Structure formats: structure tokens, C-alpha cells
Amino acid sequence: MATIVLVFSTFATAASMFYILGFDSDTNNMSFMGCLLFGAINSATDPVAVVALLKELGVSKRLSTLIEGESLLNDGTAVLFIALQYIEEGEEMTAGKMIGMFGKMSLLGPLLGLAFGMLMSFILSRLHNEPILEANLTLCLPYILFYVSEHPAVHVSGILALVACGLYMTTNRGRTHISSESEEAIHHIWSYFGFAAETLIFLLTGYVLGGTFYSFQWIWLVQLLAVYVFLHIIRFLGIFLSMPLLNISGYKLDIKQVVLLSYSGLRGAVGLCLALIVKFNPKISAPIREQIMFFTAGIVLLTLIVNATTTGFVIRKLGLSKENEMAKRMLAKVLDEHEEKAN
């Protein structure tokens, strides 16, 4: 589903912006390739907070897994993003060259990630009850993997390589080699670094947005709201059209679940990171760079303020919450006991 919805959303968003919302006018002066670049960046979801809420409200585990898995595979947006960025920079991209680049990045990147995953698993199997060494290994080796993947001599997708390495480490061949005494420490270390990295991205975005936008127009605010609405409609259509394939694969969805999947597609750190790459790319024209940065930050802000805070309400209204009746009775009993003691 992730790949189909991603590609559909990218092209549908670009077409909506260019032909319906007037991004080709003198006010914006964005090319169709610029709109495609924006579509690729903002078609990837990052619903970490929503997944936690879904689990808390007792929504179907299969639905939560589908949303979480989609956000993981959407990190492959980097492959499409890089191709579109090359075209926007003015490089010659023939069909054969593009297919070769996609094949290299989407196949060799994961293969390199699997190789590093096996290496990490092998080294971990030789360590026992060494929390500091194990934590350092799980932290340093992924950074080395990303550096090697993105090196000009190799030039494969570092993001896809990391995803493949992480997936390998979740299997019995990888995770079981981490000592039980070290597992909790590693979990806390990675949680902190994940939080710090996302915070840094948002701080950098705020710093960039706090600067001067030379081509800013007030009409952009109206267009931002329109793009926000169109992104939801396009995501709904993409998931709805994917229902037959999902039903065949065992993920049967009804219309209520499609609405929830559409509404819970938050945008976050992944989109902002890609927008920052565009913002500081001097080969792309300044108006396009500024608009991609502004509209991406605006979409992320709107989904975090509106969607993230109201998803619980939407879940209850759709009747998808399955709170445990036993938990409700136990909570009521505890509250009654506290009230009796207070009296």
C-alpha cells in the first residue's frame, strides 16, 4: 500500500497544485517538477503519536500495524525525492538512467543494510553483558552505514539501507544477540537520540522560517489551507483505490477504517528534513526552495495541531474504539474505593 499511495499522492498533489490551485501563476511561479518535488516530500507520513493513541484506545492491532508499517516504508520517499531533485536541478535524466538509479538505490541500499545488520549481529554475539560496548556498537555502526551508503563512490539510499539493517536486527538472528542486561539501556539511549534528532529538526525548521522569505505572498496562507485539504482528499482516494489489493493481502478495510487511515496521516520530521535539503540546495531556484520549505512546514504544523489532537475524537465518532470492558469496571471500582476513603 505504501508504494502505491505514495506514487499516487505525489502525482495527484502536483497536478492539484499546478492545475487547480494556481501554483503556475506569477504569484508562485512554480514548475510542475517543483510541485512534484513538494508532492514527494509531503506524501510520506510520520504518525508516531497517532499509533500510540490507537493502541491506547484499543483500535484493531492490524490497523495500527498497517499505519506504522506504511510510515516505515514511506522512508523510501528518499529514492523518489532524489530523482525529482536531480531533474529540478536541471540534470539530464533519460528513462534508462532513472530506472538504473531507482534500481541501484532501492536494491543495493537494502542489501548493504542487510550486510551491516549481519555484521552487527556477529559482533554482538561475541559480547556478553557489556552494556557500554553494545550500546556504542548499535549507535556507531548505523552512522557508519549511512556514511558509506551516501558516499559518492557508493551512492545508494542511506535511508533504505538503515531500514533494512533495522529490520534485520528485529529478527531472532539480530535481537537475540543483545544481552538482556543491555537491552533496557540500549532502548533508553535510542529513545533519547530519537527525541533529540526530531527536536533538532524542528529547531532548524523554526530557525529557517524565522529568516526572510524574499518572495512571500499573503495568498500563500490561503493556498496552504487548500493544499492541506487536498492532501487529505488525495490520501483518502489513494487508500480507497488500494482496498482491493489490501483485501487480497489479508488487510480487509471498511470505509470507516479508510477514513481513519486518511485522517491519521501526520507529516513530521521526515518531510521537514527533506524540505531542509531542498532549502539549502543552491542548484534549485530560490522561489521554489522557499515555497517548498514554507508549505511543508505549514502542512506539518497543521497536521500536528489539528489531526494529532482530534484523532481520538474521530476514532470514537467512527466507533473504532474497543476499550476493554474489564478495564472500565476495574477503573470504576478503584474510583469508588477512593471516593469511599475520601468520605
HUVENVEN-V414380 format. One record per helix or strand. SS is the DSSP state (A for helix, B for strand). FROM is the first residue (numbers start at 1). TO is the last residue. Records with the same first field share a line. If there is no record, write none. Layout:
SS=FROM-TO + FROM-TO
This chain:
A=2-20 + 32-42 + 48-56 + 61-88 + 95-125 + 131-150 + 158-169 + 172-175 + 180-209 + 219-241 + 243-248 + 255-263 + 269-279 + 286-318 + 325-342
